[in-house]
Amino acid sequence: MKVVLDVNILASAAASPAGLPAFIVDSLLNGPHRIAISDEMLVTLGKVLIRKYFSARLTEDMQAQAVARYRGIGPPVTPDPTVIGVADDEEDDRVLGTAVAAGVDFVVTGDKGMLAVRVCRGIPIVTARQFLALVEL
């Protein structure tokens, strides 16, 4: 199984190692499953992690380690450029474009706008809780 984890899931996993997003990330990285990610998502993650909420919980070194961890999961995926105007904003479209290009089985997100899309080209868009209810990790 291959999954795209939205930037909000990746950032939450870094900030709360005992939380549900961290459990999902760790389970995917330590099991037979794969996480697909794009360079654009990594850049966005770096920007998100320096926001006040995350910088209060993560040192600069921890932020850099989080980005490096996800950069090391495999070759980055180039988002499908035909995924335009599907979600509320361009960053969400790039995440969905990454999912389409990688041929993933799920997109996991906490983003309400992306969740409202529900399915993108046959790929279910689900919350972390929904993902765990659907998949055995």
N, C-alpha and C positions, 0 to 999 in steps of 0.2 A: 504494500500500500504506500502511496505517496501523498503527501499533504502539504498545503501551503498554510503556514501559521501567520496571521496578520501581524503587523508591527506591534499592535497593542497587546497581543498575546506574548510576543517575544519580550517586550519591555516589562510587562507584568511578571514574567518568569524571572527576569533578572532582578527585579526589585523585591520579590517575595518568593524566596527559594522553597518555602513550605506550602505555597499556594497551588491551586489547580492548574494554572498555566505552566508552572514549573514542573509539575508531575507529568503533564502531557509532553513537554519538551524533552525531559529526561527519558521518558518511556520510548519516545520515537527515536531519540539518538542512540539509545542502548539496546534497541530491538532490531527486528528485521525491516522495519519501516524506514521511509526516507522523507526528509523535509526538503521541499523545493524553495529556493529563495533567489531573488534577483539583486543585482548591484544597487538598483534604485531603492529597494526595500532596506538594504543595509545602510545606505545614506540617510534615509528617513529615520531608521532606528537610532543612528548616531545623534540626529537632531532631537529626537524625542527624549533620549536619555539625559540630555543636558537641561531639560525643563525642570522647573523648581521642584515639582513633586518627586521626580526621580533623582535629581542631584542631592536632595535631602536624604536619600536612602542609599545612594551609591557614590563612592568616591570616583574621581576621574579615572583611576586605574581600573576600578570595577566596571565602569562604563566601557572602557576600551576592551577589557577582557570579554564582555558580553558580545560586542560587535565581532571580535576576533573568533569567538566560539561559533557564531553563526556563519561567519565567512568560511570557516574550515569544514563545513558540512558537505561540501562538494562544489562542483563547478556552478557558477551562477547561471540562472536561466534568463534569457532575453525575453521580456514580456511580448506577447502577441500584440502588435500595433493596431490590430483591427478591433480590439476591445476598447471602444470609445463611447462615452455617454451611457454606460450601463449603470454605474453607481453615481452617487452624489458629487464626487469630486475626482480629479485626475489621479490623485494618489491611490484611491480605491480602485480605479480602473487599471492602474499599473499592477496592483496586487492581483486583481482578477486576470489580467493579461498574463501574468506569471503563471497562474494556475492553469490557464488554457494552454499556454506554450509547453508547460511541463506535463500536461495530461494527468493532473492529480485526481485523487478520489474525493477529496474534501478540501474546503477552505474553512479554517477555524478562525473566528473573529469575535470581538466584543463590540464592534462598530455597528451601531443601530442602522445607519444608512446602508451599509453593505448587507446586513442581515435582512433588510427589507427586500433586497433583490431576490433572496432565497435560493435561486439556482442560476448559474451562469454557464451556458452552453453544456448543460447536462451535469455540471459539477455542483453538488449541494454546498450551501454556505450555512454553517452552523455555529452555535456557541460552543464554548469549551464543555459545558455540561451535556449538551446534546451529542457532541462528538463521543464523549465517554459512554453515553448510553447506547450509541450505535456500534462502537468498535471495542474489541477486546485488546487491551494493550499489555 
